[in-house]
Amino acid sequence: MSTVTKPGALVRISLERRGQHGLFTTLGVLALAIAAAMAIFGLPPVDLHSPMHKIGIMDPLCGGTRAARYAAQGNLAEAWRYNPLSILVVYGAGLTILRAVVGLLGRRWVTCTVSWTRGRRRWAITIVIVLVALLEIRQQLRADLLMADTLSWV
């Protein structure tokens, strides 16, 4: 095992002899397979919207399906327009799969370990809450776009 780290560093990057994040790899394969299927075959023929969506109340995930399809097609401008979170999900899944392929072929797995302290955990939770709240506000401001064609996109 070789490690690249500084004392007190937030993130430690190391090469391990075996993969320790099989769940992330499985989720990455599943997410990328769904996004690729939507890019090729179109959006699912079922209504995935919550009841709140139908009355005009958006949530942070609204537009995610359409955005994931655009992200998988490489149309990042449209993906961002519908939901920027989808770009992170689709390309994060791709990086997870790339990590798995490199790990299987090279028999060395890149592993990132976060060194959590109580203060770092509080800051991370606060930042995530603020970002989700900002995404919620953004999505609500785009309610007209997100509600448009929600029945005709199948």
MIDOSE-1310 file (N, C-alpha, C; in nm, 2 decimals, decimal comma, always signed):
residues 154
mstv	+0,08/-0,12/+0,00/+0,00/+0,00/+0,00/+0,09/+0,12/+0,00; +0,06/+0,21/-0,09/+0,13/+0,34/-0,09/+0,03/+0,45/-0,07; +0,08/+0,56/+0,00/-0,01/+0,66/+0,04/+0,05/+0,80/+0,01; -0,04/+0,88/-0,04/-0,01/+1,02/-0,07/-0,09/+1,10/+0,04
tkpg	-0,02/+1,16/+0,13/-0,09/+1,24/+0,24/+0,00/+1,34/+0,30; -0,06/+1,44/+0,37/+0,01/+1,53/+0,45/-0,04/+1,51/+0,59; +0,04/+1,54/+0,69/-0,01/+1,53/+0,83/-0,13/+1,63/+0,85; -0,24/+1,58/+0,91/-0,36/+1,66/+0,93/-0,44/+1,68/+0,81
alvr	-0,41/+1,61/+0,70/-0,48/+1,63/+0,58/-0,63/+1,59/+0,59; -0,72/+1,65/+0,52/-0,86/+1,62/+0,52/-0,88/+1,49/+0,44; -0,81/+1,47/+0,33/-0,83/+1,36/+0,24/-0,70/+1,28/+0,22; -0,70/+1,15/+0,24/-0,58/+1,07/+0,22/-0,61/+0,98/+0,10
isle	-0,52/+0,98/+0,00/-0,53/+0,90/-0,12/-0,43/+0,79/-0,11; -0,47/+0,67/-0,13/-0,38/+0,55/-0,12/-0,41/+0,45/-0,22; -0,32/+0,36/-0,25/-0,34/+0,25/-0,34/-0,35/+0,13/-0,26; -0,46/+0,06/-0,27/-0,48/-0,06/-0,19/-0,48/-0,19/-0,28
rrgq	-0,45/-0,30/-0,22/-0,45/-0,43/-0,30/-0,58/-0,48/-0,33; -0,69/-0,44/-0,27/-0,82/-0,48/-0,30/-0,92/-0,36/-0,29; -1,03/-0,37/-0,37/-1,13/-0,27/-0,36/-1,21/-0,28/-0,24; -1,24/-0,16/-0,17/-1,31/-0,17/-0,05/-1,45/-0,10/-0,06
hglf	-1,48/-0,06/-0,18/-1,61/+0,02/-0,20/-1,69/-0,05/-0,31; -1,72/-0,17/-0,29/-1,80/-0,25/-0,39/-1,94/-0,19/-0,40; -2,00/-0,14/-0,29/-2,14/-0,09/-0,30/-2,14/+0,03/-0,39; -2,04/+0,12/-0,38/-2,03/+0,24/-0,47/-2,01/+0,20/-0,61
ttlg	-1,93/+0,10/-0,64/-1,91/+0,05/-0,78/-2,05/+0,00/-0,83; -2,12/-0,08/-0,75/-2,24/-0,14/-0,79/-2,34/-0,03/-0,82; -2,35/+0,07/-0,73/-2,44/+0,18/-0,76/-2,40/+0,27/-0,88; -2,27/+0,28/-0,90/-2,22/+0,35/-1,02/-2,26/+0,28/-1,15
vlal	-2,24/+0,15/-1,15/-2,28/+0,08/-1,27/-2,43/+0,09/-1,29; -2,51/+0,08/-1,19/-2,66/+0,09/-1,20/-2,70/+0,23/-1,25; -2,64/+0,33/-1,19/-2,68/+0,47/-1,23/-2,63/+0,50/-1,37; -2,51/+0,46/-1,41/-2,47/+0,48/-1,55/-2,55/+0,40/-1,65
aiaa	-2,58/+0,28/-1,61/-2,67/+0,19/-1,71/-2,80/+0,26/-1,73; -2,86/+0,31/-1,62/-2,99/+0,38/-1,64/-2,98/+0,50/-1,72; -2,88/+0,58/-1,70/-2,86/+0,71/-1,77/-2,83/+0,67/-1,92; -2,75/+0,57/-1,95/-2,72/+0,53/-2,08/-2,85/+0,48/-2,15
amai	-2,93/+0,40/-2,08/-3,05/+0,35/-2,14/-3,14/+0,47/-2,18; -3,15/+0,57/-2,09/-3,24/+0,68/-2,12/-3,18/+0,76/-2,24; -3,05/+0,77/-2,25/-2,99/+0,85/-2,36/-3,02/+0,78/-2,49; -3,02/+0,65/-2,49/-3,05/+0,57/-2,61/-3,19/+0,56/-2,64
fglp	-3,27/+0,52/-2,54/-3,41/+0,48/-2,57/-3,51/+0,59/-2,53; -3,47/+0,69/-2,46/-3,57/+0,79/-2,42/-3,60/+0,78/-2,27; -3,69/+0,87/-2,23/-3,73/+0,87/-2,09/-3,82/+0,76/-2,06; -3,83/+0,72/-1,93/-3,92/+0,61/-1,89/-4,07/+0,64/-1,92
pvdl	-4,15/+0,54/-1,95/-4,29/+0,56/-1,98/-4,38/+0,57/-1,86; -4,32/+0,60/-1,74/-4,40/+0,61/-1,62/-4,38/+0,75/-1,56; -4,48/+0,80/-1,49/-4,47/+0,93/-1,43/-4,40/+0,91/-1,30; -4,28/+0,97/-1,29/-4,20/+0,96/-1,16/-4,22/+1,08/-1,07
hspm	-4,31/+1,17/-1,10/-4,33/+1,29/-1,02/-4,40/+1,27/-0,89; -4,37/+1,34/-0,79/-4,44/+1,34/-0,67/-4,57/+1,41/-0,68; -4,66/+1,39/-0,59/-4,79/+1,47/-0,59/-4,76/+1,62/-0,57; -4,66/+1,65/-0,50/-4,63/+1,79/-0,48/-4,59/+1,86/-0,61
hkig	-4,52/+1,79/-0,70/-4,48/+1,84/-0,83/-4,61/+1,88/-0,91; -4,71/+1,80/-0,90/-4,83/+1,83/-0,98/-4,90/+1,96/-0,94; -4,88/+2,00/-0,82/-4,94/+2,13/-0,77/-4,84/+2,25/-0,78; -4,72/+2,22/-0,84/-4,62/+2,33/-0,86/-4,51/+2,34/-0,75
imdp	-4,50/+2,25/-0,66/-4,40/+2,25/-0,56/-4,29/+2,16/-0,60; -4,17/+2,21/-0,64/-4,06/+2,14/-0,68/-3,97/+2,09/-0,56; -3,90/+1,98/-0,58/-3,80/+1,94/-0,48/-3,66/+1,94/-0,55; -3,56/+1,92/-0,47/-3,42/+1,93/-0,53/-3,40/+1,82/-0,64
lcgg	-3,47/+1,72/-0,65/-3,45/+1,61/-0,75/-3,53/+1,64/-0,88; -3,62/+1,74/-0,87/-3,71/+1,76/-0,99/-3,62/+1,79/-1,11; -3,65/+1,74/-1,22/-3,58/+1,75/-1,35/-3,46/+1,66/-1,36; -3,44/+1,58/-1,26/-3,32/+1,49/-1,25/-3,32/+1,38/-1,36
traa	-3,44/+1,33/-1,39/-3,44/+1,23/-1,50/-3,41/+1,28/-1,63; -3,47/+1,39/-1,67/-3,44/+1,46/-1,80/-3,29/+1,50/-1,80; -3,24/+1,56/-1,69/-3,11/+1,61/-1,68/-3,01/+1,49/-1,69; -3,04/+1,38/-1,63/-2,95/+1,26/-1,64/-2,94/+1,22/-1,78
ryaa	-3,05/+1,22/-1,85/-3,05/+1,18/-1,99/-2,96/+1,27/-2,07; -2,98/+1,40/-2,05/-2,89/+1,50/-2,12/-2,74/+1,48/-2,09; -2,72/+1,46/-1,96/-2,58/+1,44/-1,92/-2,52/+1,32/-1,98; -2,59/+1,21/-1,99/-2,54/+1,09/-2,06/-2,52/+1,11/-2,21
qgnl	-2,60/+1,20/-2,26/-2,58/+1,23/-2,41/-2,47/+1,33/-2,43; -2,41/+1,39/-2,32/-2,30/+1,49/-2,33/-2,35/+1,63/-2,34; -2,48/+1,65/-2,33/-2,54/+1,78/-2,35/-2,55/+1,85/-2,21; -2,43/+1,90/-2,16/-2,42/+1,95/-2,02/-2,50/+2,07/-2,00
aeaw	-2,52/+2,16/-2,10/-2,59/+2,28/-2,09/-2,74/+2,25/-2,05; -2,80/+2,16/-2,13/-2,94/+2,12/-2,10/-2,95/+2,04/-1,97; -2,85/+1,96/-1,94/-2,85/+1,89/-1,81/-2,85/+1,99/-1,69; -2,76/+2,09/-1,70/-2,75/+2,20/-1,60/-2,88/+2,27/-1,59
rynp	-2,95/+2,30/-1,70/-3,07/+2,37/-1,71/-3,18/+2,30/-1,63; -3,19/+2,17/-1,64/-3,29/+2,09/-1,56/-3,25/+2,06/-1,42; -3,13/+2,02/-1,40/-3,09/+1,99/-1,26/-2,94/+1,96/-1,26; -2,86/+2,05/-1,20/-2,71/+2,04/-1,20/-2,66/+1,92/-1,13
lsil	-2,74/+1,87/-1,03/-2,70/+1,75/-0,95/-2,68/+1,63/-1,04; -2,76/+1,62/-1,15/-2,75/+1,50/-1,24/-2,61/+1,49/-1,30; -2,55/+1,60/-1,33/-2,42/+1,60/-1,39/-2,32/+1,53/-1,30; -2,33/+1,57/-1,17/-2,25/+1,51/-1,07/-2,27/+1,36/-1,05
vvyg	-2,40/+1,32/-1,06/-2,43/+1,18/-1,04/-2,38/+1,10/-1,16; -2,41/+1,14/-1,28/-2,38/+1,06/-1,40/-2,23/+1,05/-1,42; -2,16/+1,17/-1,40/-2,01/+1,16/-1,42/-1,94/+1,10/-1,30; -2,00/+1,12/-1,18/-1,94/+1,05/-1,07/-1,96/+0,90/-1,08
aglt	-2,07/+0,85/-1,14/-2,08/+0,71/-1,16/-1,98/+0,66/-1,26; -1,95/+0,74/-1,36/-1,85/+0,71/-1,46/-1,71/+0,70/-1,40; -1,68/+0,79/-1,31/-1,55/+0,78/-1,24/-1,54/+0,66/-1,15; -1,65/+0,63/-1,09/-1,65/+0,51/-1,00/-1,62/+0,38/-1,09
ilra	-1,68/+0,38/-1,20/-1,66/+0,26/-1,29/-1,52/+0,26/-1,34; -1,47/+0,38/-1,38/-1,33/+0,39/-1,43/-1,23/+0,34/-1,32; -1,26/+0,38/-1,19/-1,18/+0,34/-1,08/-1,18/+0,18/-1,07; -1,30/+0,12/-1,09/-1,31/-0,02/-1,08/-1,23/-0,09/-1,19
vvgl	-1,24/-0,04/-1,31/-1,17/-0,10/-1,42/-1,02/-0,09/-1,40; -0,97/+0,02/-1,36/-0,83/+0,04/-1,34/-0,79/-0,05/-1,22; -0,87/-0,06/-1,12/-0,84/-0,15/-1,01/-0,83/-0,30/-1,05; -0,93/-0,34/-1,13/-0,93/-0,48/-1,17/-0,81/-0,51/-1,26
lgrr	-0,78/-0,42/-1,36/-0,67/-0,44/-1,45/-0,54/-0,43/-1,38; -0,52/-0,33/-1,30/-0,39/-0,30/-1,24/-0,37/-0,37/-1,10; -0,47/-0,43/-1,05/-0,47/-0,49/-0,92/-0,43/-0,39/-0,81; -0,45/-0,27/-0,83/-0,43/-0,16/-0,73/-0,55/-0,07/-0,73
wvtc	-0,61/-0,04/-0,62/-0,73/+0,03/-0,61/-0,70/+0,17/-0,55; -0,74/+0,27/-0,62/-0,72/+0,41/-0,56/-0,83/+0,43/-0,46; -0,79/+0,46/-0,34/-0,88/+0,48/-0,23/-0,87/+0,61/-0,16; -0,97/+0,69/-0,15/-0,97/+0,82/-0,09/-1,04/+0,80/+0,05
tvsw	-0,97/+0,84/+0,15/-1,02/+0,83/+0,29/-1,03/+0,97/+0,35; -1,14/+1,01/+0,40/-1,16/+1,14/+0,46/-1,14/+1,13/+0,61; -1,06/+1,22/+0,66/-1,02/+1,22/+0,80/-1,12/+1,31/+0,87; -1,23/+1,25/+0,93/-1,33/+1,33/+0,99/-1,30/+1,36/+1,13
trgr	-1,32/+1,49/+1,16/-1,32/+1,53/+1,30/-1,46/+1,58/+1,33; -1,49/+1,61/+1,45/-1,63/+1,66/+1,49/-1,65/+1,79/+1,41; -1,55/+1,88/+1,41/-1,57/+2,01/+1,35/-1,59/+1,99/+1,20; -1,50/+1,91/+1,13/-1,51/+1,89/+0,99/-1,65/+1,83/+0,95
rrwa	-1,70/+1,73/+1,03/-1,83/+1,67/+1,01/-1,94/+1,78/+1,02; -1,93/+1,86/+1,12/-2,03/+1,97/+1,13/-2,03/+2,06/+1,01; -1,91/+2,10/+0,97/-1,90/+2,19/+0,85/-1,95/+2,12/+0,72; -1,92/+2,00/+0,71/-1,97/+1,92/+0,59/-2,12/+1,91/+0,59
itiv	-2,18/+1,88/+0,70/-2,33/+1,87/+0,71/-2,39/+2,01/+0,68; -2,33/+2,11/+0,74/-2,38/+2,25/+0,72/-2,37/+2,29/+0,57; -2,26/+2,26/+0,51/-2,25/+2,29/+0,36/-2,35/+2,21/+0,28; -2,37/+2,08/+0,31/-2,46/+2,00/+0,23/-2,60/+2,06/+0,25
ivlv	-2,64/+2,09/+0,37/-2,77/+2,15/+0,40/-2,79/+2,28/+0,32; -2,69/+2,37/+0,32/-2,70/+2,49/+0,25/-2,71/+2,47/+0,10; -2,63/+2,38/+0,04/-2,64/+2,34/-0,10/-2,77/+2,28/-0,14; -2,83/+2,20/-0,06/-2,96/+2,14/-0,09/-3,07/+2,25/-0,09
alle	-3,06/+2,34/+0,01/-3,15/+2,44/+0,02/-3,14/+2,54/-0,10; -3,02/+2,57/-0,15/-3,00/+2,65/-0,27/-3,06/+2,58/-0,39; -3,03/+2,45/-0,40/-3,08/+2,37/-0,51/-3,24/+2,37/-0,51; -3,30/+2,36/-0,39/-3,44/+2,36/-0,38/-3,50/+2,49/-0,43
irqq	-3,43/+2,60/-0,39/-3,48/+2,74/-0,43/-3,46/+2,75/-0,59; -3,35/+2,70/-0,64/-3,32/+2,71/-0,78/-3,43/+2,63/-0,86; -3,46/+2,51/-0,81/-3,56/+2,43/-0,88/-3,70/+2,49/-0,87; -3,73/+2,55/-0,76/-3,86/+2,61/-0,75/-3,87/+2,73/-0,84
lrad	-3,76/+2,81/-0,86/-3,76/+2,92/-0,96/-3,77/+2,87/-1,10; -3,75/+2,75/-1,13/-3,76/+2,69/-1,26/-3,88/+2,60/-1,27; -3,98/+2,62/-1,19/-4,10/+2,53/-1,19/-4,17/+2,53/-1,32; -4,17/+2,64/-1,39/-4,24/+2,64/-1,53/-4,17/+2,55/-1,62
llma	-4,03/+2,55/-1,62/-3,96/+2,46/-1,71/-3,98/+2,32/-1,67; -3,97/+2,29/-1,54/-3,98/+2,15/-1,49/-4,12/+2,09/-1,50; -4,22/+2,18/-1,50/-4,36/+2,13/-1,52/-4,40/+2,11/-1,66; -4,33/+2,18/-1,75/-4,36/+2,18/-1,89/-4,34/+2,04/-1,95
dtls	-4,43/+1,99/-2,03/-4,42/+1,87/-2,10/-4,40/+1,75/-2,01; -4,44/+1,76/-1,88/-4,42/+1,64/-1,79/-4,51/+1,52/-1,83; -4,61/+1,55/-1,90/-4,70/+1,43/-1,95/-4,67/+1,39/-2,09; -4,60/+1,48/-2,17/-4,58/+1,45/-2,31/-4,43/+1,40/-2,33
wv	-4,35/+1,38/-2,23/-4,21/+1,34/-2,25/-4,20/+1,19/-2,25; -4,30/+1,12/-2,24/-4,29/+0,97/-2,25/-4,28/+0,92/-2,39
